[in-house]
Amino acid sequence: MFPASTKSKMKKRIIATAVLCTLVAGAAMAQPVKEGPWMVRARAVHLDSANGDTTGLGLGVNNKWIPEVDVSYFFNKNMALELVLTVPQKHTLSSNSTAIGTLKHLPPTLMAQYHFDLAGYKPYVGAGINYTRFSSVNIDGGATLEKDSWGPALQVGVDIPLSGNMYFNVDLKKVLIRTDVFSGTTNLGTFKVDPLLVGVGLGWRF
């Protein structure tokens, strides 16, 4: 049996040790999650085409939801470069709301971004360039499209921290995608897809 004074000292040491462990654990949990320079996001994106043209044919493609994945590299906490990717998307091409054929397009986009570091959320703006490749073009009457399109792209969005390195993302892009329409060797004019892309998804920083 220990003397009362010894028991008292032991209790104080046990309590002090428990308090110290609690403080250390709390401090460890309070440390911010270390974030690397890479971020990957997966989004569901609604493509809403402007459907303008100078051909007089009233050309348009259908709006649709598409999958999108982007990979970003952060040079510092504010500046990043983002590559936006998807798979070739099939659309119905219409003339004055009457279907006249189908086409596919693949539109990778490279964006330079500035990220604002605010409490609770991280909005960003971006600007860059889009390259679109048109393929599998099948139009009644034998009309064809120019295969390649280059155009500017603008972007605004926000990353909202969830837990750990995961973020909820909302993203809005305006992309200029245009192609000339040909009947044989005759240029009929330019079809302007120029979509507005509204996306929601999740991002992971590592």
Secondary structure, 3 states (H helix, E strand, C coil): CCCHHHHHHHHHHHHHHHHHHHHHHHHHHHCCCCCCCEEEEEEEEEEECCCEECCCCCEEECCEEEEEEEEEEECCCCEEEEEEECCCEEEEEEECCEEEEEEEEECCEEEEEEECCECCEEEEEEEEEEEEEEEEEEEHHHCEECCEEEEEEEEEEEEEEEECCEEEEEEEEEECCEEEEEECCEEEEEEECCCEEEEEEEEEEC
